[in-house]
Amino acid sequence: MLYSINVIRGGSIVGALSFFVWSLPAAIPAYGLAVGVSKIDDRLPAPVYALLSGLNSATVGVVALAAVQLSGKAITDKLTRVLVFFGGAAGMLYNALWYFPVLMVVAGIATVVWDFKWLHRPARRIKNLVPRHRQEASRAEEGAVEPTEMQDVSQPSSARETSSDFTTRRAASQGKKEEAGGAGQPKAATPASTPAELDMAHTHAFSWVLGVAIIAGFLATFIAIMVLRGTLRSPPRAFSVFANLYLAGTIIFGGGPVLIPLLREYVVAQGWVSTRDFLLGLALIQAFPGPNFNFAVYLGALAVGGSGTNSATGAVIGYVAIFFPGLVLHTGTMGIWRQVRRYRAVTSCLRGVNAAAVGLIYAAVYRLWEMGYLSEGAPTGQSLGKDPWWLVITATAFVGGMWFNVDPPVAILLGGVMGMVWYGVVTS
């Protein structure tokens, strides 16, 4: 949003500068965090595991709150409510690189089919196959209500015509009075343009031709990268990380929490980053300023470790791969949106995609819950349900943010403190 406003008001250069000012203050600390985490031993002291488990528990609460808040915006009718549930349930049941994009595409198609009522006629035909005695029973019930409803509209046609004629004559007489009253008076000067029109005259708008060219160029590069990703047998680690994060940055739809299940599948499942480091970074990134997408900077720096690529290069790869697709597509869309938004199918499709993407956040909550409890016996993570204290921390973070306006950084730090309290009680 910040980038778009500055591009419209000040042009591309101003928009780019505002984006860097907004994102870099958090990207640089994210890289520093990755450097520090990469030097941590695989085995940690027990108090550290308790601290991390508390941070993870609070993070689950923060992400769950984000899911609920985004649901309030994504759910506009019964269909989007079903699609949010569909995205969450389907995301919990299966994981694959191709799976999440397919879910969002299916949800987009479903909204188009529903809004254009393409299945309503077949549904009526199926409904007509209901046994006749059920139809007769329903008609009898409807017939009992019809007389009451008809009484309200049983006015004679002559009365309706009289009322209509009176309204017409009254409007005509008023029009004549207005013409007579304003015949000898000067007419008010009509303003040349409204304030909104004057304000739009100073904006930097893209033409739809340029918008189409930008999107077409991006799609060409995206297809080329995905083809190389699928055909190269032993690609360099740096390219694989870039391709996976580039794919995540392209298909992401929604806020930062939507990115969590994608990054986990595209980075952790590949064995490039451990579950412990993923959870630790996810918890601490919530306390950083700027966009949560900088989590990809942290993951990129860690993912290239041991492959001969410098961690700083990995951080740049993560930064470019996660932000570049969105910036380019957003810039191109600014040029064509005035033309495209006229088509109802486009807005319907986006509505469904957004609902499914929000549902995936609930799937992320479940995944984080199932691997958030770290201990000496399970350094790779296990379910937070092993101890009710972690549920208390999760609920505290959720309730604090929901009803007491506790900021996510404060909630997560409080979770770490509560994790240390748990350790003190257990070991005493």
GIWOJO-V268229 format. One record per backbone hydrogen bond with DSSP energy under -0.5 kcal/mol. NH is the residue of the N-H (numbers start at 1). CO is the residue of the C=O. Records with the same first field share a line. If there is no record, write none. Layout:
BEGIN
NH=CO, CO
END
This chain:
BEGIN
5=1
6=2
7=3
8=4
9=5
10=6
11=6, 7
15=11
16=12
17=13
18=14
19=15
20=16
21=17
22=18
23=19
24=20
26=23
27=23
28=24
30=26
31=27
32=28
33=29
34=30
35=31
36=32
37=33
38=34
39=35, 36
40=37
48=45
49=45
50=46
51=47
52=48
53=49
54=50
55=51
56=52
57=53
58=54
59=55
60=56
61=57
62=58
63=59
64=60
65=61
66=62
67=63
68=64
69=65
70=66
71=67
72=68
73=69
74=70
75=71
76=74
81=77
82=78
83=79
84=80
85=81
86=82
87=83
88=84
89=85
90=86
91=87
92=88
93=89
94=90
100=96
102=98
103=99
104=100
105=101
106=102
107=103
108=104
109=105
110=106
111=107
112=108
113=109
114=110
115=111
116=112
117=114
118=113
119=113
120=117
121=117
123=119
124=120
125=121
126=122
127=123
128=124
129=125, 126
130=127
134=131
135=131
136=132
137=133
138=134
139=135
140=136
141=137
142=138
143=139
144=140
145=141, 142
146=142
147=143
149=145
150=146
151=147
152=148, 149
153=150
154=151
160=156
161=157
162=158
163=159
164=160
165=161
166=162
167=163
168=164
169=165
170=166
171=167
172=168
173=169
174=170
175=171
176=172
177=173
178=174
179=175
180=176
181=177
182=178
183=180
185=182
198=194
199=195
200=196
201=197
202=199
203=200
204=8
205=203
211=207
212=208
213=209
214=210
215=211
216=212
217=213
218=214
219=215
220=216
221=217
222=218
223=219
224=220
225=221
226=222
227=223
228=224
229=225
230=226
231=227
232=228
240=236
241=237
242=238
243=239
244=240
245=241
246=242
247=243
248=244
249=245
250=246
251=247
252=248
258=255
259=256
260=257
262=258
263=259
264=260
265=261
266=262
267=263
268=263
269=264
271=268
272=267
273=267
278=274
279=275
280=276
281=277
282=278
283=279
284=280
285=281
286=282
287=284
288=285
294=291
295=292
296=293
297=294
298=294
299=295
300=296
301=297
302=298
303=299
304=300
305=302
307=304
309=304
314=310
315=311
316=312
317=313
318=314
319=315
320=316
321=317
322=318
323=319
324=320
325=321
327=323
328=324
329=325
330=326
331=327
332=328
333=329
334=330
335=331, 332
336=332
337=333
339=336
340=336
341=337
342=339
343=340
344=342
346=343
347=343
348=344
349=345
350=346
351=347
352=348
353=349
354=350
355=351
356=352
357=353
358=354
359=355
360=356
361=357, 358
362=358, 359
363=359
364=360
365=361
366=362
367=363
368=364
369=365
370=366
371=367, 368
372=369
373=382
374=372
375=378
381=378
382=373
384=369
386=383
387=384
390=387
391=387
392=388
393=389
394=390
395=391
396=392
397=393
398=394
399=395
400=396
401=397
402=398
403=399
404=399, 400
406=400
411=407
412=408
413=409
414=410
415=411
416=412
417=413
418=414
419=415
420=416
421=417
422=418
423=419
424=420
425=421
426=422
427=423
428=424
END
